[in-house]
């Protein structure tokens, strides 16, 4: 990411007044919730830590005081345990990242590094053809006219919507999308989601009744329930267009949906030269050695920052990333992170998981979650094939980068919710913010902690490296989100978010644990990680009132 690119991802929450925290019986002004049950014997991912990035060449390094604020874990400190640093394309600039990295390690943090560009003599300019924007998706089963034996089917699994279109006849079966809305005349990218058990099917494509592409090949996906994407480009005019797929003698794929976006060319795109892959791997090794010789033992090295959003740095296609991971990543003398997709785009990482050699050379699957919907946080393929690998969220800011937005409340509460989803829905082991000191970041430009920073601190100060997430009732009532973690000496940490505009009376039951003392810390509209009153323990649990629009961390010490 750089300062020229805005990644504003969601609208601001409505501002309302938060209520103070009291541990009192339920009243008519307090919402009751179902019990939260924490099962400490049901373990999930091991947490590596929470943190952020410094990028001295972009906005300047942290000051000595800001380093203490970021990586110390005392009063008025964030307790960050992960630092991300850049690998500059100019070796003469490597030294400027050392001071903050050494201080982070001194406080027990891990440090990893990501490159934006290889050295200039390793890159070349090329013309990149790409889709632009999110576009519009049209389901085949509900937005088409079918003819020639084509029909809606549901026999295979994994489709979106309510079904898919099956082309029954080898020739003449057709599915026409009738109302594709086009905002401007030009070439459009059509991304087709399809499945095909075996063979190759060739399909003609018509736009507004005229043949646009002949015999477009669709390769086998392996089974009818294995879905892949294929992109084609066709001209379309402003207004409403039709798009028709017709079988030509070899049958057709199972058609799930299409996504229509603009199609643009970047004639000044940059990529790594194909004959420089091994040299680039050694360049990453040189950086690793340099940092080690200067007192910084890196935990891991990434292959590329945002290879699929590289408007100001180096592009990598999924095929290029796969080739490097198969043929060259094995020579890197550290843990390897890949692919660090901009929006956790699975088409960048699926090939790495599906190729045994690339998977063997990848230690950490890294992802950024700019614009990623919570529904896309789970990654079934990683759960299936990523045994022994780590899953990290390596960059984001949320929900926006608007000027001096870091203290807006309850907008900053959204950071805690975003972290909850990364941990619970995404099963990520790290959560790494973009630049640590920024007017929209955890530390403001004056060096003080922001509301966004305090929201992060509810995790980073209490859920420490090596702690393990355990199962907990994640949504006991609408607007309340809970995650739980187990640490050394049977310490239990519970982070509870209440987005409601009223207090929620919440009972917490901790299984397989002896509950003796419960401490709490609260951030709401008026408080910043303020210590709450000690909680009375009843049996193996406790009851607390969660203030309106707040995040509360409970620490249970046996």
TILUMLO-207477 format. One record per atom (N, C-alpha, C): x, y, z. Coordinates in steps of 0.02 Angstrom, whole numbers, plus 50000, padded with zeros to 5 digits. Example, Ala and Ser with C-alpha at 12.3 -4.5 7.8 and 13.67 -1.06 7.14 Angstrom:
BEGIN
506604971650390/506154977550390/506604983550390/506424988850354/506844994750357/506455000250394/
# end
This chain:
BEGIN
500424994150000/500005000050000/500445006250000/500215011849970/500575018049977/500085023649988/500365029749997/499945035350017/499495037749961/499605035649900/499205038049844/498565033949835/498535028249868/497975023649857/497525023549918/496915025249909/496435025049963/496055018549961/495985015450019/495635009150023/495075009950073/494635014550062/494075015650107/493565010250097/493405006450149/493085000050140/492374999650165/492155003950209/491475003350234/491235009950260/490595010750268/490325016950294/490385017350369/490395023450395/490485024550466/489855022650505/489965019650563/489405017850607/489085024150635/488445023850652/488105029550681/488375030950751/488515037250766/488795039050831/488235039750882/488325036250938/487845036650992/488215036651058/487855037751112/488165038151178/488215031351209/488815029551235/488925023151268/488775023851342/488535018351372/488365018251442/488925015651484/488995017651547/489525015251589/489415007951608/489965004751634/489944997751651/489774996851724/489244993051738/489064991251806/488924983851808/489094980551862/488934973551870/488334973051917/487754973051886/487134973651924/486634968651897/486084967151933/485574962751908/485244965651846/484934961251807/484594963451746/484014967951764/483934973551729/483374978051739/483024979251673/482514983351674/482134984651613/482544988351562/483114991451582/483524995251536/484124991251512/484154984851530/484724980751512/484474974751471/484804973451415/484634967851372/484944961451400/484564956151406/484824949751428/485064945751368/485574941651378/485864937751324/485904930451343/485974926151293/486114919151306/486814918551337/486914913151374/487574912151405/488114911351352/488704914051368/489304912551330/489644906651364/489734901251328/490074895351355/490764895051324/491274895151367/491974894651345/492214887651360/492404884051307/492634877151313/493394876951304/493764876951358/494484877551354/494824871251326/494454865751322/494754859651294/494664859251219/494274863651190/494174863951117/494624869451089/495214867551066/495714872551046/495694873850971/495874879850952/495884882050882/496604883950864/496714889850834/497374891650810/497804894450866/498474893650858/498954896750902/499084903850879/499054908550925/499134915650907/499874917450906/500094920450851/500784922950846/500834930150872/500304934050863/500314940750891/499924945850850/499954951950875/499604957650845/500104963350838/500034967350786/500524972650778/500384977050718/500924979650690/500864984350634/501524985050598/501554989950554/502124990950510/502444997750520/503104997850509/503455004150499/503735004050428/503765009950397/504025010450329/504375017250325/505005017250345/505375023550353/505415027550289/505445024150232/505495027750169/504855031050148/504305028950179/503655031850160/503465037650204/503475036850269/503215041950313/503685043250373/504275040350373/504745041350427/504675036050481/505225034950516/505255029650567/504885031850630/504735027050673/504475028650739/505025031950780/504825036350825/505295039150872/505425034050927/505935035450968/506095030951023/505495030151070/505155035651083/504565035351128/504005031351096/503905032251031/503365028550996/503515021050994/504145019250990/504325012050993/504105009051059/504225012751113/504025010251179/503265009751184/502925014751157/502195014651158/501925008651118/502235007251062/501985001851019/502134994951048/502744993851072/502964987051088/503034985651162/503014990851203/502984989651275/502294987251295/502244984251354/501584981751376/501414984151446/501644990151461/501454993251524/500874998051514/500775002451563/500245007351558/500355011951498/499815013551463/499835017951404/500305015151350/500315008551343/500695005251290/500244999951257/500394998351194/499954994151155/500104986651162/500714984851181/500874977851187/500924974151121/501094977651066/501154974351002/501714969151004/501584963550972/502074958050972/502284955950902/502084959850851/502284958550782/502464965150749/503024965350714/503224971050674/503364968850603/503084972450555/503214971350484/503644977050459/504164975550422/504604980650393/504674979450318/504854984550279/504934983650207/505634981350189/505694978050132/506344976450102/506444981350045/506844986350055/506934991550005/507314988749945/507154991249886/507504988949825/508224991549822/508374996549864/509044999449867/509374997249933/509914993449927/510244990849986/510494996350033/510625002250006/510865007750047/510345010150098/509715008150087/509185010350133/509005005050185/509324999350184/509144994050230/509254996050304/509764999950316/509955001650385/509405005350422/509005009150386/508525013450421/507955009650454/507875003150440/507364999250474/507614995650537/508264996150550/508574992150603/508354994250672/508355000750687/508245003050756/507575000850784/507045001850745/506374999850769/506324992250774/506624988750726/506594981450729/506944978750790/507524981650807/507894979350866/507494980750930/507174986450934/506774988050993/506174983350999/505854981850943/505294977150945/505514970350971/506074967850946/506334961450969/506514961751043/506804967351064/506974968151134/506364967251179/505784969251154/505154968551191/504814961751179/505144957351142/504874950651132/504464949751069/504444954751025/504054954350964/504424950350911/504054947750862/504354944750803/504334949950747/504814949450701/504874954250646/504884950350581/504484952450533/504514949550466/504544955250415/504754953550354/504884958650304/504544957050238/504314962350204/503984961650139/504294966350088/504424964050027/504674968449974/504114971449933/504214977449910/503764980649862/504034979849791/504694980449783/505014979849718/505684976349724/505864972249674/506554969849669/506994975749647/507654974849649/508094979949620/507904981249547/508014987249524/507774989349458/508064985149402/508674982649411/508974978649356/508654971749350/508224969849397/507884963449394/507184963949366/506934970049352/506244970949330/506224973149257/505624972549228/505504974749160/504794977649155/504684981849105/504034984849093/503654980449043/503004979449056/502594975549011/501894978549010/501484976348963/500794978648959/500344973648996/500004976149046/499574971949087/498844973049068/498514967749050/497794967949038/497444965449101/496964969349125/496664967449189/495954970149194/495564966849236/494904969349253/494984975049303/494484979149308/494504984949353/493854985549391/493904985849457/493314986649499/492994980049516/492494980349560/492154974349583/491634971749535/491364976149493/490884974049442/490224971649470/489844968449427/489184965749444/489174958249428/488864954349474/488814947149465/488104945249447/488044940749399/487394938449374/487364930849381/486864928449417/486784921249426/486474918049364/486764912549341/486534909349279/485834906549286/485664904049344/485014900649352/484424905449357/484554911949368/484004916549380/483984922649334/484514923849295/484534929849253/484614928149179/484444922049160/484554919949091/483914917249060/483904917348993/483414913648953/483774907448926/483484901548937/483794895248917/483444892248857/483824889148813/483544885948753/483974880148732/483714876148685/484094870648658/484264865248707/483854864448759/483964859248807/484344861348869/484584867548872/484914869948932/484404870448989/484614868949050/484144869049107/484514870649171/484114872649221/484384873849288/484464867249324/485034866449358/485174860149392/485464861649461/485424856749506/485714857349574/486054850949595/486194846449549/486464839949567/487164840449597/487584844849570/488254845849597/488224850949654/488724850849697/488744855549754/489254861049741/489234866149784/489734871449781/489544877449739/488954877349709/488734883049668/488514888849713/488484894749683/488214900549718/487484901349699/487124905549735/486424906449720/486014900249734/485534898849689/485084893249700/485194887449652/485704887849609/485844882549562/486324884749509/486344881049454/486774882649398/486434880249334/486714882249277/486434880149213/486844874449184/486494869149163/486804863449131/486614863349058/487134863049014/487004862648942/486904855248923/486284853348908/486124846348898/486344843548830/486354847848779/486504845448711/487204847548689/487574843348653/488244845148630/488244851348587/487714852348546/487674858148503/487004861648513/487014868248510/486394872048509/486084873448576/486344870848630/486104872748696/486354879748712/485924883948740/486104891048749/485844893748815/486244898348843/486034902248902/486184909548887/485654913748888/485744920748873/485594925048934/486104928848956/486004933749009/485684939848977/485114941949004/484694946848969/484784954148988/484994955549048/485004962449072/485664964149104/486194964049065/486844966149090/486894973649082/486974977149138/486984984449138/487694986949128/487794990949076/488454993449059/488455001049066/488925003749105/488935010949117/489295014949065/489755011749028/490125015348976/490345010448922/490355012848861/490555008648804/491295006848808/491455000648793/492154998548793/492224991048803/492834988748807/492964981648819/492814979948892/492464974448902/492284972148969/492594965348983/492754964249045/493014957749067/492434953649094/492344947649067/491824943149090/492164937349126/492084936949191/492364931549230/491824926249241/491934920349215/491424915049213/491604909749266/491144908449311/491244903049360/490904896849333/491294891549328/491034885549294/491344879249325/491044873549308/491354867049323/491284862549262/491744857749256/491734853049200/492124846849222/491784841149229/492114835249256/492724833049215/492674833249148/493224830649107/493204833749038/493754833049001/493774835348933/493804842948926/493684845248865/493664852448850/493034853948811/492674859148832/492074861348797/492204868048763/491994868648699/492084874848662/491404878048652/491364884548670/490724888048671/490794894548632/490284896048590/490254902548557/489934907748604/490174913948597/489924919348639/489634924848595/489014926848609/488674932048571/488524938048617/488634944048591/488464950248626/487924953848586/487354954948617/486794958248584/486634955048517/486664948448514/486474944648455/487014943548404/487584946848412/488134946048364/488694941848393/488984937548350/489524933248373/490124937448393/490344936748455/490924940548480/491544936248485/491474929848506/492034925348513/491824918348490/492254915048453/492094908348429/492494903048467/492154897548483/492474891548511/492924893248570/492654896748620/493034898248681/493124891748720/493744889648734/493844883148767/493764883748843/493414878948872/493354878148944/493674871548963/494214871949003/494584865949022/494234862449081/494364856049088/494074852149142/494294854849210/493834854749258/493984856749327/494104850649372/493954844649349/494084838649388/493454835249412/492924839149425/492284836349446/491744841649437/491124839449438/490574844149431/490494848749491/490784846849548/490734850949608/491374854949621/491844854749574/492454858749579/492384864649531/492354870549559/492204876549519/492834880649508/492924883049447/493474887449431/493214893549393/493674898149380/493484904349345/493884905149281/493554907449230/493884908949166/493664915949144/494134919949121/493964926749099/494024927449023/493544930948995/493564932748924/493434940248919/493604943148862/493484950248851/493054951148788/492544955248796/492094956648740/491914964048740/491754966948681/491544973848678/490804974448697/490634979648735/489944981048753/489824988548750/489194990448741/489024997548735/488624999748796/488615006148807/488255009048863/487515007148860/487235005248917/486535003248921/486464996048942/485924992848919/485794985848936/486004981248879/486404976248895/486654971648844/486444964448861/486454960248809/486364953048819/487024949448805/487124943848839/487714939748830/487494932448827/487664929048771/487394922448759/487964917348749/487914911648782/488384906148775/488034900348739/488334897748686/488024892448645/488524886848635/488314880548647/488744874848635/488844873748561/489434870948542/489634870448471/489814863448450/489614858348487/489784851548468/490144847648521/490434850948569/490814847648623/490474848448690/489834850348690/489484851448753/489704857948785/489484858948846/489654865148881/489804863848954/490114868648987/490244868049058/489604869249098/489614867449161/489084869549207/489204876849224/488724881049209/488804888249214/488484890749279/488894893349325/488654895649390/488464903049389/488944907349372/488794914549368/489324917949325/489194924249309/489694928349276/489774934749315/490374937649313/490514944149343/490774948749288/490464954549281/490624959149226/490964965349255/491564966749231/491934972749253/492224976249192/492474982249204/492854985749153/493504982049141/493794983049082/494424979849064/494904985349041/495484985649073/495954991149059/496634988249043/497054992349013/497744990648998/498214995449034/498714992749066/499254996749097/499884995349056/500085000249017/500654999348972/501325000349008/501305002249072/501915003449110/501954999049172/501634993349169/501654988649226/502354985749233/502514983849295/503184981349310/503144974249336/503614969949314/503644963149339/504374960949346/504474955649383/505144952649389/505314948949325/505904950149298/506114946649238/506134939149252/505924935349203/505884928049212/506564924849224/507094927849198/507754924949209/508094927649272/507714931249313/508004934049375/507684931149438/507304925749430/506964923049488/507464920649542/507974917049522/508454914449571/508854920249601/509034925149560/509394930949586/508974934749637/508334934949625/507884938349672/507844934549738/507824927949735/507824924049797/508464925349837/509024926049803/509654927449838/509664934549865/509324939149830/509264945949856/508884945949923/508364942149927/507994941549990/508444938550044/508864933750025/509334930950073/509844936150097/510054940550052/510524945750071/510214950350124/509574952050115/509244956250164/509194952650232/509024946250230/508984942350291/509644942250327/510194941250290/510854941250320/511044948050347/510894953350310/511044960150333/510694961550400/510064959950405/509704961250467/509984957050524/510144950850510/510434946550562/511094949350587/511514951750541/512154954650560/512084961050599/511494964150595/511354970250632/510894969150692/510854963050714/510494961550776/509764960150769/509524958850707/508804957650696/508734950850663/508504945950700/508364939350672/507634939250647/507554939650582/506884939850554/506534933150566/505884933550579/505484927450587/505314924550519/505214928850469/505004926450402/505114931950351/505124929950287/505194934650231/504634933250181/504314938550158/503794937950107/504094938450037/503764935449989/503974935849920/503794942549889/503204945149905/502974951349873/502384954249911/502384960749920/501804964249946/501284965249891/500674962949904/500104964049860/500274963249785/500434957149765/500614956049694/500044957049646/499424957149672/498834957949629/498534964849633/498894969649663/498654976649668/499244981349661/499674979949613/500334983049611/500364989049564/499904993549570/499894999349526/500525003649533/500825003549592/501435007449604/502025003049623/501964996549614/502534992149628/502514986349579/502724980349599/502844974849552/502264969949551/502024968649491/501474963849481/501744956749479/501344952049504/501454944849494/500784941749477/500764937849425/500154933949410/500154927849455/499574924549463/499574918249501/500064913149473/500134912849407/500584908149376/501314909749391/501484916249392/502164918349408/502324916949481/501854918249525/501964916849596/502054909349607/501644905349573/501704898149580/502394895749556/502624898349499/503274896249473/503824897849523/503814903949550/504344905849597/504324901449660/503714900249685/503654896149745/503884889049733/503764886349674/503984879549658/504734879049647/505004883749609/505684883049584/506204886849624/506014892049661/506514896549690/506434897749765/505834897349791/505724899049861/506094894349908/506214888249885/506574883549928/507284885549945/507564890249906/508254892549920/508274898449968/507704900949990/507684906450038/507834903650108/508294906850143/508534904250207/508134906450266/507484906650259/507044908550314/506344905950298/505894906850345/505194905250330/504954909750274/504544906950230/504314910650171/503574912150178/503384918450167/502694920650167/502474921950095/501884919550077/501594920950011/500844919750016/500434922949972/500634927849922/500504935149942/500214936350002/500024943050025/499564946749975/499044943249953/498554946249908/498214952249941/498054957249900/497754963449924/497094962449960/496664958149933/495994957149961/495864949749977/496394946149996/496324938950013/496004935249954/496244936949894/495974933749833/496244926649829/495794921849832/495994914949836/496314912349772/496184915649715/496504913449653/497254914649654/497494918949700/498214919749708/498514914149750/498144911649798/498424906749845/498214899549831/497644898549799/497424891649783/497974887649747/498294890449695/498804886449661/499374884249706/499544888449756/500084886649801/499884880849847/499254880749866/499014875349908/498924868849869/498774869549805/498634863649765/499254860549734/499814863949738/500434861249710/500884858749767/501054852349769/501434849649826/502114853149837/502474854749783/503124857849792/503064865049816/502604868849786/502494875749809/502274875849882/501844871249900/501604870949969/502174869250016/502604864649996/503174862850038/503624868850050/503694873350001/504134879050007/503814885050041/503164884750053/502804890250087/502714888450161/502934892850204/502854891750276/502244895350304/502094901150276/501554905350301/501144907950242/500494906750244/500054909750194/499854916650221/500094921850187/499954928650208/499424931750165/499004935950195/498454939150159/498314946050187/498094950550144/497824957050165/497074956650157/496714960350197/495984959850197/495644966450181/495934970250135/495614976450112/494994974750071/494414976650096/493794975550059/493544968450062/493884963950097/493664957050101/493054956450145/492524953450120/491924952350159/492054947150213/491724947850270/491814942950324/491644935950301/491164935450255/490964928850230/491524925550191/492024929450168/492584926850131/493204925650175/493144926950241/493714925650286/493874918250293/493374913750298/493544906650302/493894904350239/494334899450246/494714896850189/494724889250193/494194885950168/494154878650173/494754875050142/495014877650086/495574874150053/496184874250098/496294879850134/496864880050180/496754875050237/496144874750263/496004869950316/496124862850292/495994861650228/496074855050201/496804853250187/497194858050161/497864856450137/498434859950174/498264864450220/498784868550251/499054865850317/499014859450329/499274856650391/500014858350399/500194860850458/500884862650471/501074869550446/500624872950411/500754879750387/500394884750433/500634890950431/500314896250470/499904900650424/499404903950453/498954908350416/498954915150449/499224920050414/499314926750442/498924932050403/498624936750438/498364942750408/498904948050416/499234949850360/499854953650364/499784961150349/499194963450329/499094970750323/498364972450314/498164977750349/497514980850338/497494987450376/497084992050354/496814997050400/496064996950391/495704998650444/494984997750443/494655002850490/494095005850471/493715004850409/493905009650353/494355014550366/494525019450315/495185022650334/495425027050291/496035030850304/495895038350302/495295040250323/495105047250321/495515051350372/495615057550356/496035061850397/495775062250468/496215061150516/496065061650588/495445057650607/495405051650581/494825047350595/494945042550652/495545042350680/495735037050727/495345037150792/495075042850811/494725043450875/493965043450869/493705042550809/492975042450802/492675036350837/492165037650875/491815032250910/491065032850896/490725027450880/490925020450884/491275017750822/491485021950776/491825019350716/492425015050735/492815017350785/493415013550805/493245006850835/492625006050860/492414999450886/492424994250830/492344996650768/492364992150711/493034988650703/493574991750728/494234988550726/494224982150769/493944982650829/493894976750872/493464971350839/492924973350806/492504968450772/492874965250714/493264969250677/493654966650621/494164961550647/494474962950703/494954958350732/494604951950756/494014952650784/493624946850805/493504942250745/493284945050689/493144941050630/493774937850602/494344941450605/494964938550581/495164932550623/495054932950689/495234927450733/494734921750729/494084923250731/493574918050739/493354915250672/493214919550624/492984917150559/493564915350513/494104919250517/494674918050473/495204913450500/495194912350567/495704908150599/496414910650585/496494917250577/497154920050568/497554919650634/498204919150627/498644918750685/498984925350701/498974929950655/499204936750668/498694941650641/498734947750667/498334953250641/498794959350640/498964961650579/499474966850571/499164972950537/499174978550573/498944984950546/499444987550496/499234992250455/499684995650408/500164999750450/500255006150437/500775009850472/500555011350544/500995010050592/500825010650663/500645017750682/501045022650660/500915029650677/500625033150616/499995034850620/499655038350565/499025041450594/498755046450560/498165049950586/497555045550586/497585039650555/497035034850558/497255028350591/497845028350622/498145022250648/498095021450723/498405016250750/498385015050822/498765020150863/499285023050835/499635028750866/499545034750821/499315040250851/499195046350812/499855050050799/499815055250758/500415058950740/500755062350799/500385063550853/500695066450913/500995061250960/500975054950939/501285049650978/500835046451030/500215048551035/499755045651084/499325040251052/499065035851094/498645030351070/497955032951052/497695030550996/497035032550972/496505027650996/495875029250983/495335024550998/495415018050958/495635018550896/495765012550857/496325008450890/496825011850916/497365008450951/497125004951014/496695008251053/496435005051113/496004998951096/495634999351040/495254993551018/495724987651003/496284989050970/496764983850957/497074981151022/497194985651069/497524983751131/497114978851173/496464978651163/496054973751198/496254966651180/496564965851123/496854959351104/497604959251118/497974964251093/498704963851092/499014963851162/498714967151210/499004967551277/498874961151317/498354957451301/498144951951344/498204945151310/498094944851244/498184938651207/498894938651181/499314934751213/500034935151199/500264929551152/500854930451121/501114925251076/501144918451110/500894913551075/500864906751103/500204905051134/499784909951150/499114908451174/498724905051119/498214901351139/497814897451092/497084899551096/496794900851038/496074902351039/495694896051056/495174896851098/494754891151117/494034892651098/493644887551095/492954888251073/492544892251123/492134896751098/491694900851140/491064902551100/490514903251134/489904905551101/490044912351070/490044912651004/490314918650972/489804924250964/489164922750964/488664927950953/488054926550997/488124927551063/487584925651110/486944929651102/486994935551074/486414939651060/486594944251003/486114946650966/486254951050910/486684957050931/487224958250895/487654963950910/488204962650960/488244956550988/488774954851035/489214949351004/489874950451007/490354945850977/490894944151028/491024937651036/491464935351089/491984930551061/492604931351083/493134926451070/493514925251134/493824919251139/494164917351201/494824913951185/495304914651232/495984912251222/496254909351287/496694904351280/496994901151338/497744902051335/498034904251392/498754905551394/499104901651448/499704903851466/500104900551516/499754900551584/499894895351622/499614894651690/498854894851690/498564892351636/497834891851630/497474898651631/497834903851612/497524910351603/497014910051547/496434913151557/495924913551506/495784920951491/495784922651427/495624929451406/494994929151364/494504933351380/493884933851341/493824941151317/493724941951252/493604948651224/492884948851200/492494953551228/491774954051213/491624960951185/491304961051127/491124967251092/490374967951094/490134973751115/489414975251114/489294981151069/489014979951010/488864985350962/488184988550974/487794985751020/487124988351032/487144995151067/486604998851063/486555005351095/486275004751166/486234998751191/486024997551260/486494992651293/486494992651360/486904987951397/486654980851386/487114976051384/486934968951379/487174965351442/486724962151477/486894958051535/487114951151511/487734949451524/488024943451494/488314938751546/488104932451542/488374927151585/488914923451546/489494922251579/490044918551550/490174912251591/490164906551559/490314900151591/490954897351560/491434895751603/492074893251579/492134885951598/492114881551548/492164874351559/492894872151567/492984866651602/493654863851613/494144868851642/493904873351684/494344878251715/494074880051783/494534881451829/494334883751896/494394891351896/493824894651902/493804901951899/493854904751969/494364908951980/494444911852046/494394919452045/494794922652002/494774929951998/494674932051926/494274937351917/494134939951850/494254947451852/494714949751811/494834956951802/494564959051734/494434965451727/494154967751663/494414974551645/494414975951579/494614982351552/494114984351499/493924990751497/493384993051454/493604999051412/493404998951348/493455004851306/492765006251277/492535012451288/491905014651258/491975021951238/491445025651233/491485032451208/491885037051253/491915035451318/492245039951366/492845036851399/492945030351393/493495026951427/493955023451377/494595023151396/495105019951355/495465014651396/495295008451384/495605002851419/495605004051495/495045006251520/494975007751592/494845001351631/495165000751688/495064994851730/494364994851760/494024989251755/493364988551785/493414985951856/492854985751890/492834982951958/492934975451955/493254972552007/493324965152008/492644961852005/492624956151973/491994952551964/491924947052015/491324946052039/491174940552085/491064934252044/491394928852066/491354922452032/490834918152064/490404915252023/489884910752048/489954904152010/490124898652047/490234892352014/490824892651968/490734890951905/491284891251857/491174896851807/490864902151829/490744907751784/490624914251820/490424919251781/490294925951808/489804929551762/489514934851787/489034938851749/489284946051747/489234949151689/489444956051681/488964959751636/488924966251647/488554970551601/489044973451551/488924972251487/489344975051434/489064981851415/489444987251426/489184993951410/488984994551336/488534999151323/488335000351254/488935002451213/488984999751153/489505001451105/490195001551139/490404995651158/491024994951196/491384988551178/492014988151198/492394981951196/492674980951266/492594974851293/492824973151360/493264966951356/493834967251389/494264961351396/494244958951467/494094952551475/494084949251541/494694944651545/495054944951600/495624940451612/495474936351674/495484929851664/495324925151719/495964921651739/496154922551802/496734919251830/496504914151881/496674907651872/496474902551920/496774903951990/
# end
